[in-house]
Each structure stands twice: as C-alpha cells, then as structure tokens.
C-alpha cells in the first residue's frame, strides 16, 4: 500500500496547478476517465476468473452507487479542498475520517471506544486544531 499512498500524495500535490485553472468537477471527471483503463486492467484477472455471470441487479446498482456517487462525489470534494485549503491541509484533514467513524460507531451502534482509539482521536483533533491555528496565524501575519 506504500505505492498507493505515494501515488495519491503525488496526485494531490500535482493537481493543485490544474485546479487553479479548472473546475473541481472537471478535474474529478478527467481523473476517473484517465484512471479507468488502468483499473480495468488490474481487475481483468479477477473478472476472467470469477466473471459477473452470477451478479444480480442489486450488485450492479450497488456498484453504480459506490462508483458514481461515492467515488465521484469524493473526488469532487477532494479537489474542492485542494483548491480552497491546498494539498497539505486537504491531506491532513482526511485524518478526521476514522475519528468520525469511531464516534458514529459508539453513538449509533453502541460500540465501545478503546483507550487507544480515544488517544488516537485526541491526537488527530489536536493536530487539526494546531493546523487551523497555524493557518489563522499565517493570515494574521499577512495583514
């Protein structure tokens, strides 16, 4: 997964100049259009092995929902973040996702929160607060 993280980091950093000239929705569309052939290539062995002969309508609806809505909207929001906050702050802000997932699991599903999860969540929240204060300090210094 190190290569995937490296690739995502490069995409995030290198997309900022393009997002200065293009809409985030256009960037999301082209990201998916360009990456789709590679993803199909990676999926080909699994498709040939198992095929989709047994896939029902529910499977295809779920795939359309996850791919079109989940991934499509996620790319648009990611690009909006890069446009507004920059690549580093956008990447750092994604650390809140597991904290929110644990909080929802605890409140909605009644799942216990371990001490390690609480410490990790506090570190993430503290880091985001520090990042926000640094941004506010930068803005105050430029006035």
C-alpha positions, 0 to 999 in steps of 0.5 A: 500500500506504500505505492498507493499512498505515494501515488495519491500524495503525488496526485494531490500535490500535482493537481493543485496547478490544474485546479487553479485553472479548472473546475473541481468537477472537471478535474474529478471527471478527467481523473476517473476517465484517465484512471479507468483503463488502468483499473480495468486492467488490474481487475481483468484477472479477477473478472476472467476468473470469477466473471459477473455471470452470477451478479444480480441487479442489486450488485450492479446498482450497488456498484453504480452507487459506490462508483458514481456517487461515492467515488465521484462525489469524493473526488469532487470534494477532494479537489474542492479542498485542494483548491480552497485549503491546498494539498497539505491541509486537504491531506491532513484533514482526511485524518478526521475520517476514522475519528468520525467513524469511531464516534458514529460507531459508539453513538449509533451502534453502541460500540465501545471506544478503546483507550487507544482509539480515544488517544488516537482521536485526541491526537488527530483533533489536536493536530487539526486544531494546531493546523487551523491555528497555524493557518489563522496565524499565517493570515494574521501575519499577512495583514 
